[in-house]
Amino acid sequence: MLKSARKQGKRDRLPKDAEGRMPLVEHLRELRNRLLKSVLAIAVVTIVCAYFFRPIIDFLLEPMLSSVGCVNGATHQRNGAPCAEMTANGLTGPFSIALKVGLSAGMVLSAPVWLYQLWAFAAPGLHKNEKRYTLSFVAVGAPLFLAGAVLAYKILPQTAEILLGFTPDHVKNLLPVDDYLDLVTRMVVVFGLAFELPLILVLLNFTGILSAKRLGSWWRGMVLGITIFAAFATPTGDPVTMLTLASPIVALYFLALGICLLNDRRRRRANPDADLDDDEASDLDLTPSRIGDADSAPAASVLPEQSDGGRRQINGYDDAT
């Protein structure tokens, strides 16, 4: 009974539209399925990484300990700069640290999966000849996210030195590992997603939502917005760290603009009216063409109802019309 009902439900489903059109409920169901797959991938990778959390946390703590770590209970390094001692608070502190390490690594390492789900949700709106860019989207998006994560990892020592520079004299810094991992997770996610900005712009251009001309007209606002974002995203807000984040994003923005220009040029060659709005008329070809002589008109141009009746026909039309 249940199997027959499922088969009947499958038969009652509407066939997929060739252009990806679907009702709002179907869009929401598709979004739910994509989100569930992304969360499941993150959860699986998180569990695996939590099992190997010791090598991972050693990797995460290495830049901090090598730059501002305290040795033998000292409050300052040999060069006189303040240092910090990493601590774990409470009985459940180490367990929560393992969970945070696994979650941070799971978000980064599962990036190809949830980036693919993001693209697969938007891909039905593309034409058939544009869906082939799916693997290219994932192949470019995952390294971009990892590049942002690596940049966050590289500037952590400099960020720590600047923040610990405000330590008063005769004060010892105790840095809980939980707080440090929260900072690392926030910076990795923010930097990684920030590096996805050019890919999102290219995606909007390929789907026809955003043209390269309009994107190019926003360049001043984009540069200013990226700079303001970098100022708030970096923990210290100092010019060096801010420019370290803003400069590659601005460069990637202009790279995305160049790709959009090439795509619009290709689209115009294939369809001269591709950039026109729905209420905008296309250019008319007003070039006059040569009209043949009346005596050379083919006999097939005569209408069937005019084949008889005795009326004199000129170029396929009788003398009444």
C-alpha positions in Angstrom: 0.0 0.0 0.0 2.8 2.4 1.0 4.8 1.5 -2.1 1.9 2.0 -4.4 1.3 5.5 -2.9 4.9 6.4 -3.4 4.8 5.3 -7.0 1.6 7.3 -7.5 3.2 10.3 -6.0 6.2 10.0 -8.2 3.9 9.7 -11.3 2.0 12.8 -10.1 5.1 14.9 -9.9 5.5 17.5 -12.6 8.5 16.9 -15.0 11.5 19.2 -14.4 11.4 22.4 -16.5 14.2 22.6 -19.0 15.0 26.2 -17.9 14.9 25.4 -14.2 11.6 27.1 -13.4 9.7 25.7 -10.4 7.1 26.9 -7.9 8.1 28.7 -4.7 7.4 25.6 -2.6 9.8 23.6 -4.8 12.5 26.3 -4.4 12.1 26.2 -0.6 12.3 22.3 -0.7 15.4 22.5 -2.9 17.0 25.0 -0.5 16.2 22.7 2.5 17.7 19.7 0.8 20.9 21.6 -0.1 21.3 23.0 3.4 20.8 19.5 4.9 23.5 18.0 2.7 25.8 20.9 3.6 25.2 20.5 7.3 25.6 16.7 7.1 29.0 17.1 5.2 30.2 19.6 7.9 29.1 17.2 10.7 30.9 14.2 9.2 34.1 16.1 8.7 33.8 17.7 12.1 33.6 14.2 13.8 36.6 13.0 11.9 38.6 16.1 12.7 37.6 15.9 16.4 39.2 12.4 16.6 42.5 13.9 15.3 42.1 17.1 17.3 45.6 16.9 19.0 47.7 17.3 15.8 45.2 20.0 14.6 45.3 22.0 17.8 49.1 21.8 17.8 49.1 23.2 14.3 46.7 26.1 15.3 48.7 27.0 18.5 52.1 26.9 16.8 52.1 30.5 15.4 50.8 31.9 18.6 53.3 30.0 20.9 56.2 30.8 18.6 55.4 34.5 18.5 54.0 35.5 21.9 54.3 32.3 24.0 55.7 32.5 27.5 58.7 30.3 28.5 59.2 29.1 32.1 56.5 31.3 33.6 58.0 34.5 32.3 55.8 37.5 31.8 57.8 39.0 28.9 59.9 37.6 26.1 63.6 38.1 25.8 63.1 41.2 23.6 60.9 42.8 26.3 57.6 42.3 24.5 54.7 40.9 26.5 53.8 37.3 26.2 50.8 35.1 26.9 50.4 31.7 28.5 47.8 29.4 27.0 45.3 27.9 29.5 42.3 25.6 29.6 39.5 26.6 32.1 37.3 24.1 33.9 36.9 20.3 33.9 35.0 20.3 30.6 37.4 22.8 29.0 39.5 20.3 27.1 36.4 18.6 25.7 34.9 21.9 24.4 38.3 22.7 22.9 38.2 19.4 21.0 34.8 20.2 19.7 35.8 23.7 18.6 38.9 22.4 16.8 36.8 19.8 15.0 34.2 22.4 14.0 36.8 24.8 12.7 38.5 22.2 10.7 35.2 20.7 9.5 34.1 24.1 8.1 37.3 24.5 6.2 37.8 21.0 4.9 34.2 20.5 3.9 34.2 23.8 1.8 34.1 21.9 -1.6 30.9 20.1 -0.5 28.9 23.1 0.6 30.2 25.3 -2.2 29.0 22.7 -4.6 25.5 22.7 -2.9 25.4 26.5 -3.2 26.2 26.3 -6.9 23.7 23.4 -7.5 20.9 25.5 -5.9 21.6 28.4 -8.4 22.6 26.2 -11.4 19.0 25.5 -12.6 18.7 29.2 -13.5 21.6 28.8 -15.9 21.4 27.8 -19.6 22.5 24.4 -20.6 25.7 25.7 -22.1 26.5 27.5 -18.8 25.9 24.6 -16.4 29.3 23.1 -17.4 30.9 25.7 -15.1 29.7 23.8 -12.0 32.9 22.0 -11.5 34.9 25.1 -12.3 32.9 27.0 -9.6 33.8 24.4 -6.9 37.4 24.1 -8.2 37.9 27.8 -7.8 35.7 28.4 -4.8 37.4 25.9 -2.5 41.0 27.2 -3.1 39.7 30.8 -2.6 38.2 29.8 0.8 41.3 28.0 1.8 43.4 31.0 0.7 41.4 33.2 3.0 41.8 30.7 5.8 45.6 30.6 5.3 45.8 34.4 5.3 44.0 34.5 8.6 46.4 31.8 9.9 49.4 33.8 8.8 48.5 37.1 10.3 47.6 35.6 13.7 51.1 36.2 15.1 51.1 39.8 14.1 47.6 40.3 15.5 48.6 38.7 18.8 51.7 40.9 19.1 49.7 44.1 18.5 46.9 43.1 21.0 49.4 42.0 23.7 51.3 45.3 23.2 48.7 47.0 25.3 49.5 44.8 28.4 50.4 47.0 31.4 53.7 46.4 33.2 53.9 43.7 35.8 50.8 42.0 34.5 50.8 38.4 33.3 48.7 37.4 30.3 46.6 34.2 30.5 45.0 33.4 27.2 42.3 30.8 27.4 42.5 28.3 24.5 38.7 28.6 24.1 38.9 32.3 23.4 41.8 31.8 21.1 39.9 29.2 19.1 36.9 31.5 18.9 39.1 34.2 17.4 40.7 31.7 15.0 37.3 30.4 13.9 35.9 33.8 13.4 38.9 35.0 11.4 39.1 31.9 9.2 35.4 32.0 8.4 35.3 35.7 7.7 38.5 35.7 5.6 37.4 32.6 3.7 34.0 34.0 2.9 35.4 37.4 2.0 37.6 35.7 -0.6 34.4 34.2 -2.1 33.1 37.7 -3.1 34.6 37.7 -6.6 33.2 34.2 -7.3 29.7 35.4 -6.2 30.0 38.4 -8.5 30.9 36.1 -11.4 28.0 33.8 -10.5 25.6 36.7 -10.7 27.0 37.7 -14.0 26.8 34.2 -15.5 23.1 34.0 -14.4 22.3 37.3 -16.1 21.5 39.2 -12.8 24.5 41.5 -12.9 26.2 43.0 -15.9 29.8 43.9 -16.2 28.9 47.5 -17.0 27.0 47.9 -13.8 29.6 46.0 -11.8 32.3 48.3 -13.2 30.3 51.4 -12.2 30.4 50.3 -8.6 34.2 50.1 -8.3 34.6 53.1 -6.1 31.9 51.9 -3.7 33.3 48.4 -3.8 36.8 49.5 -2.8 35.5 51.6 0.0 33.2 48.9 1.2 35.9 46.3 1.2 38.2 48.6 3.1 35.5 49.3 5.8 34.8 45.6 6.0 38.5 44.8 6.5 38.6 47.4 9.3 35.8 45.7 11.2 36.8 42.1 10.3 40.3 42.3 11.6 40.5 42.1 15.4 43.2 44.8 15.8 42.0 47.3 13.1 45.5 48.5 12.5 46.3 49.7 9.0 48.8 46.9 8.2 46.4 44.1 9.1 43.5 45.9 7.4 45.4 46.3 4.2 46.6 42.7 4.4 42.9 41.6 4.1 41.6 44.4 1.8 44.3 44.3 -0.8 43.8 40.7 -2.1 40.0 41.1 -2.0 40.2 44.3 -4.1 42.5 42.5 -6.5 40.1 39.6 -6.8 37.2 42.0 -7.4 39.0 43.6 -10.4 39.8 40.0 -11.6 36.1 39.1 -11.4 35.3 42.3 -13.3 37.6 41.3 -16.1 36.0 37.8 -16.3 32.5 39.5 -16.4 33.6 41.7 -19.2 34.8 38.8 -21.2 31.6 36.9 -20.5 29.4 39.8 -21.6 31.4 40.2 -24.8 30.9 36.5 -25.5 27.2 36.8 -24.8 26.8 39.8 -27.1 28.5 37.9 -29.9 26.0 35.0 -29.5 23.0 37.3 -29.0 23.2 41.0 -29.8 20.1 41.7 -27.7 21.3 39.9 -24.6 22.0 43.1 -22.6 18.6 44.7 -23.3 16.0 45.0 -20.6 12.6 43.4 -20.9 10.9 46.7 -21.8 13.7 47.9 -24.1 13.4 47.5 -27.9 16.1 46.1 -30.0 17.8 48.0 -32.8 16.0 47.7 -36.2 17.8 47.0 -39.4 16.7 49.9 -41.7 18.9 48.9 -44.6 16.8 48.9 -47.8 16.6 45.6 -49.7 16.1 45.1 -53.4 12.5 44.1 -54.4 12.2 41.8 -57.3 10.2 42.6 -60.5 6.5 41.8 -60.5 6.9 39.6 -63.6 9.4 37.3 -61.8 7.2 36.5 -58.8 6.9 32.8 -58.3 3.6 31.1 -59.0 3.6 29.6 -55.5 2.9 33.1 -54.1 -0.6 33.0 -55.4 -3.1 32.3 -52.6 -5.2 29.1 -53.0 -8.5 30.9 -52.9 -7.2 33.2 -55.7 -6.3 30.3 -58.1 -9.6 30.8 -60.0 -12.4 33.2 -60.2 -11.3 35.0 -63.3 -9.8 37.9 -61.6 -6.6 39.4 -62.9 -3.7 38.7 -60.5 -0.6 40.9 -60.1 2.3 39.5 -58.0 0.0 37.0 -56.3 -2.8 39.5 -55.5 -6.0 40.0 -57.5 -7.2 43.3 -58.7 -9.8 43.5 -55.8 -7.1 43.6 -53.2 
